[in-house]
Amino acid sequence: MSSSTDTELLYVIKIGGNIVDHPDLLKQCLTAFSNIKGKAILVHGGGKMATQLAKDLNIPQQMVEGRRITDAETLKIVTMVYAGLINKNIVAQLQSLGVQAMGLSGADANLIKAHKRVHASIDYGFVGDVDEVNVSMINHLLQQNTSLVIAPITHDGNGQLLNTNADTIAQSIATAMSEKYAVHLIYGFEKDGVLLDIKEPSSVLQHMNKDKYQTLKEEKVIFEGMIPKIDNAFLALEKGVKSVIIGKAEIMNELIHGNAGTTITQS
């Protein structure tokens, strides 16, 4: 027998450090989030804040294609910043907007299990790649009219925390929950969308398919931090997510209604 959740809408929204570092922009984004009619999950990063704290503590940081190399000291920093300060600040602000919000990391309630990344030539340290999303737990919480705020810290099931790319977390949750919901995935960041000219804010590409993406990567129009975001967007569509939009987080209301940003399509 079909569950009543089969046709329910679920918005999975990801915001990054460029938004959480700016209180006014974050407030605009969270206000739009609070007005969503239906189920909603917010996944956040916080890269700039973690990077600044690492700098203050003289802990060197290294990024490869938008992904952070995470040694033991850096893992402490990202856990404190992502799962602590940023997560609880967002939860508190959502409560003030009338949202029943719960802040979680992947380790809480066994929400997201991962394994330490294995790469042929790069040692990413304590970086995790997702193995499993606890669909039943997330569904249970959503059905209690709770909006989830998820930090990109996962665990391996053996007591080890792992730093996991927030774009990947959002995609993994969106695809896992597409078994039960009509999922719309939104990546909110500081730009209006995918830009054809990084120096021209109005050069937004309204629609992008895989062929166009490959061309823009080869031309170095798309690089570094945008690569994991867009890779995850295509993967989400392949695995059953209904739509993926990338755009400016502070106009989240327009992104939610499909009136702004770049819509990612398979063909």
QUIQUI-V9410 format. One record per pair of residues at least 24 apart in sequence whose ideal C-beta (glycine too) atoms are under 10 Angstrom apart, sorted by the first residue. I is the first residue (numbers start at 1). GAP is how many residues later the second one is. Records with the same first field share a line. If there is no record, write none. Layout:
I=GAP / GAP
//
This chain:
3=136 / 140 / 176 / 177 / 178
4=139 / 176
5=34 / 134 / 137 / 138 / 172 / 174 / 175 / 176 / 177
6=173 / 174 / 175 / 176
7=173 / 174 / 175
8=30 / 31 / 134 / 135 / 172 / 173 / 174 / 175
9=27 / 28 / 29 / 30 / 31 / 172 / 173 / 174 / 175 / 233
10=26 / 28 / 29 / 30 / 31 / 128 / 129 / 132 / 163 / 164 / 167 / 168 / 170 / 171 / 172 / 173 / 174 / 175 / 231 / 232
11=25 / 26 / 27 / 28 / 29 / 30 / 31 / 136 / 163 / 170 / 171 / 172 / 173 / 174 / 175 / 241 / 244 / 245
12=27 / 28 / 29 / 30 / 31 / 136 / 138 / 157 / 158 / 159 / 160 / 161 / 162 / 163 / 164 / 165 / 166 / 169 / 171 / 172 / 173 / 174 / 175 / 224 / 229 / 232
13=27 / 28 / 29 / 30 / 31 / 157 / 161 / 171 / 172 / 173 / 174 / 175 / 232 / 236 / 239 / 242 / 243
14=27 / 28 / 29 / 30 / 31 / 136 / 138 / 152 / 153 / 154 / 155 / 156 / 157 / 159 / 160 / 171 / 172 / 173 / 174 / 175 / 215 / 218 / 232 / 235
15=27 / 28 / 29 / 30 / 31 / 71 / 75 / 151 / 155 / 171 / 172 / 173 / 174 / 175 / 234 / 235 / 237
16=27 / 28 / 29 / 30 / 31 / 32 / 150 / 151 / 171 / 172 / 173 / 174 / 209 / 213 / 233
17=27 / 28 / 29 / 30 / 31 / 32 / 33 / 34 / 35 / 64 / 65 / 69 / 149 / 172 / 173 / 208
18=27 / 28 / 29 / 30 / 170 / 171 / 172 / 173 / 207 / 230 / 231
19=25 / 26 / 27 / 29 / 169 / 170 / 171 / 229 / 230 / 231 / 233
20=24 / 25 / 26 / 27 / 28 / 29 / 61 / 62 / 65 / 66 / 67 / 69 / 70 / 229
21=25 / 26 / 27 / 28 / 31 / 65 / 169
22=26 / 168 / 227 / 228
23=66 / 70
24=226
25=163 / 165 / 223 / 224 / 225
26=60 / 63 / 64 / 67 / 223 / 224
27=66 / 69 / 70 / 223
28=220 / 221 / 222 / 223 / 224 / 225
29=61 / 64 / 159 / 219 / 220 / 221 / 222 / 223 / 224 / 226
30=60 / 63 / 64 / 66 / 67 / 69 / 71 / 119 / 219 / 220 / 222
31=62 / 63 / 66 / 219 / 221 / 222
32=156 / 217 / 218 / 219 / 220 / 221 / 222 / 223 / 224 / 225
33=57 / 60 / 61 / 64 / 66 / 68 / 114 / 116 / 153 / 155 / 216 / 219 / 220 / 223
34=59 / 60 / 61 / 62 / 63 / 64 / 65 / 67 / 113
35=62 / 63 / 64 / 217 / 218 / 221
36=63 / 111 / 148 / 216 / 217 / 220
37=219
38=104 / 143 / 144 / 146
39=99 / 100 / 102 / 103 / 104 / 106 / 107 / 108 / 109 / 138 / 141 / 142 / 144
40=54 / 59 / 61 / 102 / 106 / 107 / 108 / 109 / 144 / 216
41=63 / 97 / 100 / 101 / 105 / 106 / 107 / 108 / 109 / 128 / 129 / 132 / 133 / 136 / 142 / 144
42=45 / 48 / 49 / 52 / 57 / 59 / 61 / 105 / 106 / 107 / 108 / 128 / 144 / 146 / 210
43=105 / 106 / 107 / 108 / 109 / 123 / 124 / 125 / 126 / 127 / 128 / 129 / 130 / 131 / 142 / 144
44=38 / 42 / 43 / 45 / 46 / 59 / 105 / 106 / 107 / 108 / 122 / 125 / 126 / 144
45=33 / 36 / 37 / 41 / 106 / 107 / 120 / 121 / 122 / 124 / 125 / 144 / 180
46=32 / 35 / 36 / 37 / 38 / 39 / 40 / 41 / 43 / 44 / 105 / 106 / 120
47=31 / 34 / 35 / 105 / 118 / 119 / 178
48=33
49=28 / 29 / 32 / 33 / 36 / 37
50=24 / 27 / 28 / 29 / 30 / 31 / 32 / 35 / 36 / 113
51=26 / 27 / 30
52=25 / 29
53=24 / 25 / 27 / 28 / 32
54=24 / 27
62=60 / 62 / 63
63=161 / 162
64=55 / 58 / 60 / 63 / 160
65=57 / 158 / 159 / 160 / 161 / 162 / 163 / 166
66=99 / 101 / 157 / 158 / 159 / 160 / 161 / 162 / 163 / 165
67=50 / 55 / 57 / 60 / 96 / 97 / 98 / 100 / 101 / 157 / 158 / 160 / 161
68=56 / 57 / 59 / 95 / 97
69=53 / 54 / 55 / 56 / 57 / 58 / 94
70=46 / 47 / 54 / 55 / 56 / 57 / 58 / 91 / 92 / 93 / 94
71=52 / 53 / 54 / 55
72=53 / 54
73=52
74=51 / 52 / 53 / 89
75=50 / 51 / 52 / 78 / 85 / 86 / 87 / 88
76=50 / 85
77=86
78=48 / 73 / 74 / 75 / 83 / 84 / 85 / 86
79=26 / 28 / 47 / 72 / 74 / 82 / 83 / 84
80=73
81=70 / 72
82=68 / 69 / 70 / 71 / 81 / 82 / 84
83=24 / 25 / 67 / 68 / 69 / 70 / 78
84=67 / 69
86=63 / 65
87=62 / 63 / 64 / 65 / 66
88=61 / 63
89=60
90=59 / 61
91=56 / 57 / 58
93=56
94=53 / 55
99=46 / 47 / 48 / 50
100=41 / 44 / 45 / 46 / 47
101=45 / 46 / 47 / 48
102=39 / 42 / 44 / 45 / 46 / 47 / 48
103=45 / 46 / 47 / 48
104=33 / 34 / 37 / 44 / 45 / 46 / 47 / 49
105=45 / 46 / 47 / 48 / 49 / 50 / 56 / 59 / 64
106=24 / 26 / 27 / 28 / 44 / 45 / 46 / 47 / 48 / 49 / 50 / 55 / 56 / 58 / 63 / 66 / 67
107=44 / 46 / 47 / 48 / 49 / 50 / 52 / 53 / 54 / 55
108=26 / 29 / 42 / 43 / 45 / 47
109=25 / 28 / 29 / 31 / 32
110=24 / 27 / 45 / 47
111=24 / 26 / 27 / 30 / 37 / 39 / 43 / 44 / 58 / 62
112=26 / 38 / 40 / 41 / 42 / 43 / 50 / 52 / 57 / 60 / 61 / 64
113=41 / 42 / 43 / 44 / 45 / 49
114=39 / 40 / 41 / 42 / 43 / 46 / 47 / 48 / 49 / 50 / 54 / 55 / 58
115=39 / 41 / 42 / 43 / 45 / 47
116=40 / 44 / 46
117=45 / 46 / 47 / 48
124=38 / 39
125=37 / 38
126=30 / 34 / 35 / 36 / 37 / 38
127=27 / 35 / 36 / 37 / 38
128=24 / 25 / 26 / 27 / 28 / 32 / 33 / 34 / 35 / 36 / 37 / 40 / 41
129=25 / 33 / 35 / 36 / 39 / 43
130=24 / 32 / 34 / 35 / 38 / 39 / 41 / 42 / 43 / 45 / 46
131=25 / 26 / 41
132=25 / 40 / 44
133=36 / 39 / 40 / 41 / 42 / 43 / 44 / 46
134=39 / 42
135=38 / 41 / 42 / 43 / 44 / 45
136=44
138=35 / 38 / 39 / 42 / 43
139=37 / 38 / 40 / 41 / 42
142=35 / 38 / 39
143=37
148=25
165=60 / 63 / 64 / 66 / 67
166=62 / 63 / 66
167=58 / 59 / 60 / 61 / 62 / 63 / 64 / 65 / 66 / 69 / 79
168=60 / 61 / 63 / 64 / 67
169=63
170=59 / 62 / 63 / 66 / 74
171=57 / 58 / 60 / 61 / 62 / 63 / 64 / 65 / 66 / 68 / 70 / 73
172=60 / 63 / 64 / 67
173=63
174=58 / 59 / 61 / 62 / 63 / 65 / 66 / 67 / 68 / 70
175=57 / 60 / 61 / 62 / 63 / 64 / 65 / 66
176=63 / 64
177=63 / 64
178=58 / 61 / 62 / 63 / 64
179=60 / 61
181=60 / 61
182=58 / 59 / 60 / 61
183=53 / 56 / 57 / 58 / 59 / 60 / 61
184=57 / 58 / 59 / 60 / 61 / 71 / 72 / 74
185=47 / 48 / 51 / 52 / 56 / 57 / 58 / 59 / 60 / 61 / 79
186=57 / 58 / 59 / 60 / 61 / 63 / 66 / 69 / 70 / 72 / 75
187=39 / 42 / 43 / 45 / 46 / 49 / 57 / 58 / 59 / 60 / 62 / 68 / 74 / 75 / 77
188=57 / 58 / 59 / 60 / 61 / 62 / 63 / 64 / 67 / 68 / 73
189=36 / 37 / 40 / 57 / 58 / 59 / 60 / 72
190=58 / 59 / 60
191=35 / 55 / 56 / 57 / 58 / 70 / 71
192=54 / 55 / 56 / 59 / 68 / 69 / 70
193=52 / 53 / 54 / 55 / 62 / 67 / 68 / 69 / 70
194=27 / 28 / 32 / 35 / 36 / 39 / 52 / 53 / 67 / 68 / 69 / 70
195=26 / 27 / 31 / 67
196=25 / 26
197=24
198=24 / 25 / 28
201=47
204=42 / 43 / 44 / 56 / 57 / 58
205=41 / 56 / 57 / 58 / 59
206=54 / 55 / 56 / 57
207=55 / 56 / 57 / 58
208=25 / 26 / 36 / 38 / 54 / 55 / 56 / 57
209=25 / 54 / 55 / 56 / 57 / 58
210=24 / 27 / 28 / 54 / 55 / 56 / 57
211=56
212=52 / 53
213=51
229=35
230=32 / 34
232=32
233=29 / 30 / 31 / 32
234=30 / 31 / 32
236=28
237=27 / 28 / 29 / 30
238=28
//
